[in-house]
Amino acid sequence: MPKVNIVLGRSEDFRRVYANVIRVQPTPTDYRLIFYLDCPREPISEFAANEEPKPPSEVTIDRFSQVEVALPLGVAKSLRDLLIRNLQQLEKNGPPSKDETRPMYT
């Protein structure tokens, strides 16, 4: 069988998001990953000019929902295996240099 080059295109709707929180929600038919971005608000401290600022007694965190991804169980297992392999390699070799960064799909 001859080799065929496959070229993947990117949708116009594609967007990259950054998240620092993830919530996992298994369902009977799929596995949902909900990504959030938590941003603490800067506390407003009141103090006189000659006093040290006091730490706030409360901090407000704004949670921005970024995206929800629903994966069939088989795809979730493949993602798990991919993450384990890549994390083990990262722990063994350290972070890649800027020239080495590339998507890892295998």
C-alpha positions as CSV (number, residue, x, y, z in Angstrom):
1,M,0.0,0.0,0.0
2,P,1.5,3.4,-1.0
3,K,2.1,6.0,1.7
4,V,-0.2,8.9,1.7
5,N,0.6,12.3,3.3
6,I,-2.1,13.6,5.5
7,V,-2.4,17.3,6.0
8,L,-4.5,18.5,8.9
9,G,-6.1,21.9,8.7
10,R,-7.1,24.2,11.5
11,S,-10.6,25.5,11.8
12,E,-11.2,29.2,11.7
13,D,-12.9,28.7,15.1
14,F,-9.7,27.3,16.7
15,R,-8.6,29.1,19.8
16,R,-6.0,28.3,22.4
17,V,-6.9,28.8,26.1
18,Y,-4.9,28.8,29.3
19,A,-6.4,27.2,32.4
20,N,-5.0,26.7,35.9
21,V,-7.9,24.6,37.2
22,I,-9.6,21.5,35.9
23,R,-12.7,19.7,37.0
24,V,-13.3,16.1,36.0
25,Q,-16.9,14.8,35.5
26,P,-17.3,11.2,34.5
27,T,-20.7,10.3,33.0
28,P,-22.1,6.9,31.9
29,T,-21.1,7.7,28.2
30,D,-18.1,10.0,28.3
31,Y,-15.6,11.8,30.4
32,R,-15.8,15.6,30.7
33,L,-12.9,17.9,31.4
34,I,-13.9,21.4,32.4
35,F,-11.1,23.9,32.4
36,Y,-11.2,27.2,34.4
37,L,-8.9,30.2,34.9
38,D,-8.8,31.3,38.6
39,C,-7.7,34.9,39.1
40,P,-7.3,36.3,42.6
41,R,-8.4,39.9,42.9
42,E,-5.9,42.4,44.3
43,P,-6.8,42.9,47.9
44,I,-7.6,46.5,48.9
45,S,-5.7,47.2,52.1
46,E,-6.4,50.2,54.3
47,F,-3.5,51.6,56.3
48,A,-2.2,54.9,57.5
49,A,1.0,56.3,56.1
50,N,3.1,55.2,59.1
51,E,1.6,51.7,59.5
52,E,2.5,48.4,58.0
53,P,-0.2,47.1,55.6
54,K,-2.3,44.3,57.2
55,P,-2.9,41.1,55.2
56,P,-6.5,40.9,54.0
57,S,-8.8,38.6,56.0
58,E,-10.4,37.5,52.8
59,V,-9.4,37.1,49.2
60,T,-11.8,37.0,46.3
61,I,-11.0,34.7,43.4
62,D,-12.8,35.2,40.0
63,R,-13.3,31.9,38.2
64,F,-13.6,32.1,34.4
65,S,-14.9,29.1,32.6
66,Q,-12.7,28.5,29.6
67,V,-13.9,25.3,27.9
68,E,-15.5,21.9,28.5
69,V,-14.2,18.9,26.6
70,A,-16.3,15.7,26.4
71,L,-14.3,12.6,25.5
72,P,-15.5,9.0,24.8
73,L,-14.0,6.6,27.3
74,G,-11.5,5.2,24.7
75,V,-10.2,8.7,23.9
76,A,-9.9,9.5,27.6
77,K,-7.8,6.4,28.1
78,S,-5.6,7.3,25.1
79,L,-5.2,10.8,26.6
80,R,-4.2,9.3,30.0
81,D,-1.6,7.1,28.4
82,L,-0.2,10.0,26.3
83,L,0.0,12.2,29.4
84,I,1.8,9.5,31.5
85,R,4.4,8.9,28.8
86,N,5.0,12.6,28.2
87,L,5.2,13.4,31.9
88,Q,7.6,10.5,32.5
89,Q,9.8,11.7,29.7
90,L,9.7,15.3,31.0
91,E,10.6,14.2,34.5
92,K,13.5,12.1,33.1
93,N,14.9,14.6,30.6
94,G,13.7,18.0,32.0
95,P,11.7,20.5,30.1
96,P,12.4,20.8,26.3
97,S,14.3,23.7,24.9
98,K,12.3,26.3,22.9
99,D,13.6,24.7,19.7
100,E,12.3,21.3,20.8
101,T,8.8,22.2,21.7
102,R,6.2,20.7,19.4
103,P,2.9,19.0,19.7
104,M,3.1,15.4,20.8
105,Y,0.4,13.1,19.4
106,T,1.9,9.6,19.7
